[in-house]
């Protein structure tokens, strides 16, 4: 499909901002959660590492879905002068992915030893990741999403969400929705849930707020992090 063949409508991309709110919050808090673990406390280190694994997996899946579904279509359709914005997104994803790989390596060590040296290195990496991630999310929201809204069909945009949903483990669905609900626009949350399969719509929302509260208390020590 070429840009000329697209319907003359602007799609709603607010669900992307919903995900970004969740990512900004949790990755802003991540380094502090790591630094709060005492040297040698392997039980707490494993608990925190499981939390971090959930976050980094969500982020990785979110980005790989964009890499597969969104960027190629935009590069086929946008004017040549706008292509550098898409390439910027790709480069920022690559930077984030490099950091995620480093985090995975250090996190695996720290979760079994809870050594201070590993803890401090992991926290430093999450600080660095947060800076890179915020830079990317701001650029995506300000420069890329307006372009996507005019060059991607609603069906294609929905496919992006479906790809991300398929990559989530079923047991993580209530927590993932709870993460979105906590600070997200309720109207957009309802729209996102409304696009999911019937079983998810019926079951997951009833569990999500409780799942988030329980998780936040275990990780942050408060239900309102």
C-alpha positions as CSV (number, residue, x, y, z in Angstrom):
1,X,0.0,0.0,0.0
2,X,1.3,3.4,-0.9
3,X,0.7,6.7,0.9
4,X,-1.6,7.7,-2.0
5,X,-3.8,4.6,-1.4
6,X,-4.3,5.3,2.3
7,X,-7.7,6.5,3.5
8,X,-7.8,10.2,4.3
9,X,-8.1,9.7,8.0
10,X,-5.9,10.2,11.0
11,X,-5.8,7.2,13.3
12,X,-5.8,7.4,17.1
13,X,-2.4,6.6,18.5
14,X,-3.1,7.3,22.2
15,X,-2.6,3.7,23.2
16,X,1.1,4.2,22.4
17,X,1.3,7.0,25.0
18,X,-0.4,4.7,27.5
19,X,2.4,2.2,27.2
20,X,5.0,5.0,27.4
21,X,3.6,6.3,30.7
22,X,4.0,2.8,32.2
23,X,7.5,2.5,30.8
24,X,8.6,5.9,32.0
25,X,7.4,5.2,35.5
26,X,8.8,1.8,36.0
27,X,12.2,2.4,34.4
28,X,12.5,5.6,36.4
29,X,12.1,3.6,39.6
30,X,14.2,0.6,38.5
31,X,17.7,1.7,39.6
32,X,16.4,2.7,43.1
33,X,14.7,-0.6,43.6
34,X,18.0,-2.3,42.8
35,X,20.1,-0.1,45.0
36,X,17.8,-0.8,48.0
37,X,18.8,-4.5,48.0
38,X,21.3,-5.3,50.8
39,X,24.5,-7.0,49.9
40,X,24.1,-10.8,50.0
41,X,20.3,-10.8,50.2
42,X,19.7,-13.3,47.4
43,X,16.0,-13.8,48.1
44,X,15.3,-10.1,47.6
45,X,17.6,-9.9,44.6
46,X,15.7,-12.7,42.9
47,X,12.4,-11.0,43.6
48,X,13.6,-7.7,42.2
49,X,15.3,-9.5,39.2
50,X,12.0,-11.1,38.3
51,X,10.4,-7.7,38.3
52,X,13.1,-6.3,36.1
53,X,12.8,-9.3,33.8
54,X,9.1,-8.5,33.3
55,X,9.9,-4.8,32.6
56,X,12.7,-5.5,30.1
57,X,10.7,-8.2,28.4
58,X,7.8,-5.9,27.9
59,X,10.1,-3.2,26.5
60,X,11.9,-5.5,24.2
61,X,8.7,-7.0,22.9
62,X,7.2,-3.5,22.4
63,X,10.3,-2.4,20.4
64,X,10.5,-5.6,18.3
65,X,6.9,-5.3,17.3
66,X,7.5,-1.8,16.1
67,X,10.6,-3.0,14.2
68,X,8.6,-5.7,12.5
69,X,5.3,-3.9,11.8
70,X,5.7,-0.1,11.9
71,X,9.1,1.0,10.6
72,X,9.1,-1.0,7.3
73,X,5.6,0.3,6.4
74,X,6.5,3.9,7.2
75,X,9.7,3.7,5.2
76,X,7.6,2.5,2.2
77,X,5.2,5.4,2.5
78,X,6.7,8.6,3.9
79,X,8.3,11.2,1.8
80,X,12.1,10.9,1.6
81,X,12.7,13.9,3.8
82,X,10.8,12.2,6.7
83,X,12.7,8.9,6.4
84,X,15.5,10.1,8.8
85,X,12.9,10.3,11.6
86,X,12.2,6.6,11.1
87,X,15.9,5.8,11.0
88,X,16.3,7.7,14.2
89,X,13.8,5.5,15.8
90,X,15.7,2.4,14.6
91,X,19.0,3.8,15.9
92,X,17.5,4.6,19.3
93,X,16.0,1.0,19.5
94,X,19.5,-0.4,18.7
95,X,20.9,1.7,21.6
96,X,18.3,0.5,24.0
97,X,18.7,-3.1,22.9
98,X,22.5,-2.9,23.5
99,X,21.8,-1.7,27.1
100,X,19.2,-4.4,27.6
101,X,21.7,-7.1,26.6
102,X,24.2,-5.7,29.1
103,X,21.5,-5.5,31.8
104,X,20.5,-9.2,31.1
105,X,24.1,-10.3,31.6
106,X,24.7,-8.4,34.9
107,X,21.2,-9.1,36.2
108,X,21.8,-12.9,35.8
109,X,24.9,-12.6,38.0
110,X,23.4,-10.4,40.6
111,X,20.2,-12.4,41.0
112,X,22.3,-15.4,42.2
113,X,25.0,-13.6,44.3
114,X,23.4,-10.3,45.3
115,X,27.0,-8.9,45.4
116,X,27.3,-5.1,45.9
117,X,29.6,-4.8,42.9
118,X,26.9,-6.4,40.6
119,X,24.1,-4.4,42.2
120,X,25.8,-1.1,41.6
121,X,26.7,-2.0,38.0
122,X,23.1,-3.1,37.4
123,X,21.7,0.1,38.9
124,X,24.1,2.2,36.8
125,X,22.9,0.4,33.6
126,X,19.3,1.1,34.5
127,X,20.1,4.8,35.0
128,X,21.7,4.8,31.6
129,X,18.8,2.9,30.1
130,X,16.2,5.3,31.6
131,X,18.0,8.3,30.0
132,X,18.1,6.6,26.6
133,X,14.6,5.4,26.8
134,X,13.1,8.8,27.7
135,X,15.0,10.4,24.9
136,X,13.5,7.8,22.5
137,X,9.9,8.0,23.9
138,X,9.9,11.8,23.6
139,X,11.2,11.7,20.1
140,X,8.7,9.0,19.1
141,X,5.7,11.0,20.6
142,X,6.7,14.3,19.2
143,X,8.1,13.4,15.8
144,X,7.1,9.9,14.8
145,X,3.5,9.3,16.0
146,X,2.0,12.3,14.0
147,X,3.6,10.7,10.9
148,X,2.3,7.2,11.8
149,X,-1.2,8.6,12.4
150,X,-1.4,9.7,8.8
151,X,0.5,6.9,7.1
152,X,-0.7,3.7,8.9
153,X,-4.2,2.3,8.7
154,X,-6.2,1.5,11.7
155,X,-6.0,-2.2,11.0
156,X,-2.2,-2.0,10.8
157,X,-2.1,-0.1,14.0
158,X,-4.2,-2.7,15.7
159,X,-1.9,-5.4,14.4
160,X,0.9,-3.6,16.3
161,X,-1.0,-4.0,19.5
162,X,-1.9,-7.6,18.7
163,X,1.8,-8.5,18.2
164,X,2.7,-7.1,21.6
165,X,-0.2,-9.0,23.2
166,X,0.8,-12.3,21.6
167,X,4.3,-12.0,23.1
168,X,3.0,-11.7,26.7
169,X,2.7,-14.7,28.9
170,X,-1.0,-15.3,29.8
171,X,-0.1,-15.2,33.5
172,X,1.4,-11.7,33.0
173,X,-1.7,-10.2,31.4
174,X,-3.4,-9.0,34.6
175,X,-0.2,-7.3,35.8
176,X,0.4,-5.7,32.4
177,X,-3.0,-4.2,32.3
178,X,-2.7,-3.1,35.9
179,X,0.5,-1.3,34.9
180,X,-1.4,0.6,32.2
181,X,-4.4,1.3,34.3
182,X,-2.4,2.8,37.2
183,X,-1.6,6.2,35.6
184,X,-3.2,5.7,32.2
185,X,-6.2,7.6,30.7
186,X,-9.2,5.4,31.6
187,X,-10.9,6.1,28.3
188,X,-7.8,4.8,26.4
189,X,-7.5,1.9,28.7
190,X,-11.1,0.9,27.9
191,X,-10.4,1.2,24.2
192,X,-7.4,-1.0,24.5
193,X,-9.2,-3.7,26.5
194,X,-12.1,-3.5,24.0
195,X,-9.9,-4.7,21.2
196,X,-8.7,-7.8,23.0
197,X,-10.2,-11.3,22.6
198,X,-13.4,-12.0,24.6
199,X,-11.7,-14.2,27.2
200,X,-9.3,-11.4,28.1
201,X,-12.0,-8.8,28.2
202,X,-14.0,-10.9,30.6
203,X,-11.3,-12.1,33.0
204,X,-8.2,-9.9,33.0
205,X,-9.8,-6.5,34.0
206,X,-11.3,-8.1,37.1
207,X,-7.8,-9.2,38.2
208,X,-5.6,-6.3,37.0
209,X,-5.9,-3.7,39.7
210,X,-5.3,-6.3,42.4
211,X,-2.4,-7.7,40.5
212,X,-0.7,-4.3,40.2
213,X,-1.4,-3.4,43.9
214,X,0.1,-6.7,45.1
215,X,3.1,-6.3,42.8
216,X,3.8,-2.7,43.7
217,X,3.7,-3.5,47.4
218,X,6.2,-6.3,46.9
219,X,8.6,-4.3,44.8
220,X,8.2,-0.7,45.8
221,X,6.7,-1.1,49.3
222,X,3.7,1.0,48.4
223,X,0.6,0.5,46.2
224,X,1.1,4.0,44.8
225,X,4.7,4.1,43.5
